[in-house]
């Protein structure tokens, strides 16, 4: 679910597929998937711990709200200053996997996403944390993300013109989303 909406990872796959070819894009996606596997495990573990110790959830919500608002300000800043930035240098195919690992590691939205997803499933009694269940969840999340990113790489030339608007406005869109969620959390906490 988290990989469906256009994000900097999805758009990078499209751009990488167009510039360096599908094979290099698949190596990039392999790097993404490697890190996503561990992020899903971490999110599942944190969810199980915090669901048992609910007194920490309010504190985490306050800290998370502050982080969301700071991210929102940063995304708006990036949107305004983006015109002055240099273009990125094309990455060699041999470094695509490492580039995917680094980019996916910088994606700090994945762990909170998995945390929220697992918390929802635990709250609905659809998930009980165990190492085996966490492993299955991580495998499913990784395979699903790999397939979705592969679809983006495969149809990159067909969707490039459709994603151009979203790509140029991505920082603004992310700023709006994080601001709405942050303000919603402030209202909820008050």
C-alpha positions as CSV (number, residue, x, y, z in Angstrom):
1,X,0.0,0.0,0.0
2,X,2.8,2.4,0.9
3,X,4.4,2.1,-2.5
4,X,1.4,2.7,-4.7
5,X,1.3,6.5,-4.4
6,X,4.0,8.3,-6.3
7,X,7.0,9.0,-4.0
8,X,10.6,9.9,-4.4
9,X,11.4,6.1,-4.6
10,X,8.8,5.4,-7.3
11,X,9.8,8.5,-9.3
12,X,13.5,7.5,-9.0
13,X,12.7,4.1,-10.4
14,X,10.9,5.7,-13.4
15,X,13.7,8.1,-13.9
16,X,16.4,5.5,-13.5
17,X,14.6,3.1,-15.9
18,X,14.4,5.8,-18.5
19,X,18.0,6.9,-18.2
20,X,19.8,3.6,-17.5
21,X,17.4,0.9,-18.6
22,X,15.2,-1.6,-16.9
23,X,18.0,-3.9,-15.8
24,X,19.7,-1.2,-13.8
25,X,16.3,-0.2,-12.4
26,X,15.8,-3.7,-11.2
27,X,19.1,-3.6,-9.3
28,X,17.9,-0.3,-7.8
29,X,14.7,-1.9,-6.8
30,X,16.6,-4.8,-5.3
31,X,18.4,-2.4,-3.0
32,X,15.1,-0.8,-2.0
33,X,13.6,-4.3,-1.2
34,X,16.6,-5.3,0.9
35,X,16.1,-2.3,3.2
36,X,12.3,-2.5,3.2
37,X,12.6,-6.1,4.6
38,X,14.4,-4.8,7.7
39,X,12.2,-1.7,8.0
40,X,9.1,-3.9,8.0
41,X,10.6,-6.0,10.8
42,X,11.5,-3.0,12.8
43,X,8.0,-1.5,12.4
44,X,6.4,-4.8,13.4
45,X,8.6,-5.1,16.5
46,X,8.0,-1.5,17.6
47,X,4.3,-1.9,17.1
48,X,4.1,-5.0,19.3
49,X,6.2,-3.4,22.1
50,X,4.2,-0.2,22.0
51,X,0.8,-1.9,21.9
52,X,1.7,-3.6,25.2
53,X,3.1,-0.4,26.7
54,X,0.4,2.2,25.6
55,X,1.6,4.8,28.1
56,X,4.4,5.7,25.7
57,X,2.2,6.2,22.7
58,X,1.1,9.8,23.6
59,X,4.8,10.8,24.1
60,X,5.7,9.3,20.7
61,X,2.7,11.0,19.1
62,X,3.9,14.4,20.4
63,X,7.4,13.8,19.2
64,X,6.1,12.5,15.9
65,X,3.9,15.5,15.4
66,X,6.8,17.8,15.9
67,X,8.8,15.8,13.4
68,X,6.0,15.9,10.9
69,X,5.7,19.7,11.2
70,X,9.4,20.1,10.8
71,X,9.3,17.8,7.7
72,X,6.5,19.8,6.3
73,X,8.5,23.1,6.6
74,X,11.5,21.4,5.0
75,X,9.5,20.1,2.1
76,X,8.0,23.6,1.5
77,X,11.6,25.0,1.7
78,X,12.8,22.4,-0.9
79,X,9.9,23.2,-3.2
80,X,10.7,26.9,-3.1
81,X,14.5,26.5,-3.6
82,X,14.3,23.5,-6.0
83,X,14.8,25.8,-9.1
84,X,18.3,26.7,-8.0
85,X,19.5,23.1,-7.4
86,X,21.8,21.3,-9.8
87,X,20.7,18.3,-11.8
88,X,21.7,14.9,-10.5
89,X,24.5,13.0,-12.2
90,X,23.5,9.7,-13.8
91,X,24.5,6.7,-11.7
92,X,26.3,3.8,-13.3
93,X,24.4,0.5,-13.6
94,X,27.0,-1.3,-11.4
95,X,26.2,1.1,-8.5
96,X,22.4,0.8,-8.8
97,X,21.9,-1.7,-6.0
98,X,24.0,0.4,-3.6
99,X,22.1,3.5,-4.6
100,X,18.8,1.7,-3.9
101,X,20.0,0.7,-0.4
102,X,21.1,4.2,0.4
103,X,17.9,5.8,-0.9
104,X,15.6,3.3,0.8
105,X,17.6,3.8,4.1
106,X,17.0,7.6,3.8
107,X,13.2,6.9,3.5
108,X,12.3,7.3,7.1
109,X,8.6,7.1,6.4
110,X,8.6,3.3,5.9
111,X,9.1,2.4,9.6
112,X,6.2,4.6,10.9
113,X,4.1,3.3,8.0
114,X,4.7,-0.3,8.9
115,X,4.3,0.5,12.6
116,X,0.9,2.0,11.9
117,X,-0.2,-0.8,9.6
118,X,0.8,-3.5,12.2
119,X,-0.8,-1.5,15.0
120,X,-4.0,-1.4,13.1
121,X,-3.9,-5.1,12.4
122,X,-3.1,-5.9,16.1
123,X,-6.0,-3.6,17.2
124,X,-8.4,-5.5,14.9
125,X,-7.1,-8.9,16.1
126,X,-5.8,-9.8,12.6
127,X,-2.1,-9.9,13.7
128,X,-0.3,-11.4,16.7
129,X,3.3,-10.5,16.9
130,X,5.8,-13.3,16.8
131,X,9.2,-13.7,15.0
132,X,7.6,-16.0,12.4
133,X,4.6,-13.6,11.8
134,X,6.9,-10.7,11.5
135,X,9.1,-12.6,9.1
136,X,6.0,-13.4,6.9
137,X,4.8,-9.8,7.1
138,X,8.3,-8.6,6.0
139,X,8.5,-11.1,3.2
140,X,5.0,-10.1,1.9
141,X,5.8,-6.4,2.2
142,X,9.1,-6.8,0.4
143,X,7.8,-8.9,-2.4
144,X,4.8,-6.6,-2.9
145,X,6.9,-3.5,-3.0
146,X,9.4,-5.2,-5.4
147,X,6.5,-6.1,-7.8
148,X,5.0,-2.6,-7.6
149,X,8.4,-0.9,-8.2
150,X,9.0,-3.3,-11.1
151,X,5.7,-2.3,-12.7
152,X,6.9,1.3,-12.4
153,X,10.2,0.4,-14.1
154,X,8.4,-1.6,-16.8
155,X,5.9,1.0,-17.8
156,X,8.2,4.0,-17.2
157,X,8.1,5.3,-20.8
158,X,4.3,5.1,-20.8
159,X,3.8,7.1,-17.6
160,X,6.7,9.5,-17.7
161,X,4.6,12.4,-19.1
162,X,1.8,11.7,-16.6
163,X,4.2,11.8,-13.6
164,X,6.1,14.9,-14.7
165,X,3.6,17.2,-13.0
166,X,3.7,15.1,-9.8
167,X,7.5,14.9,-9.9
168,X,7.9,18.7,-10.2
169,X,5.5,19.3,-7.4
170,X,6.5,16.3,-5.1
171,X,8.1,18.5,-2.4
172,X,5.0,20.7,-2.3
173,X,2.7,17.6,-2.2
174,X,4.7,16.0,0.6
175,X,4.7,19.3,2.5
176,X,0.9,19.5,2.3
177,X,0.5,15.9,3.4
178,X,2.8,16.1,6.3
179,X,1.3,19.5,7.4
180,X,-2.2,18.0,7.3
181,X,-1.2,15.0,9.3
182,X,0.8,17.1,11.7
183,X,-2.0,19.6,12.3
184,X,-4.5,16.7,12.6
185,X,-2.3,15.2,15.3
186,X,-2.1,18.6,17.1
187,X,-5.9,18.8,17.1
188,X,-6.1,15.2,18.3
189,X,-3.6,15.7,21.1
190,X,-5.3,18.9,22.3
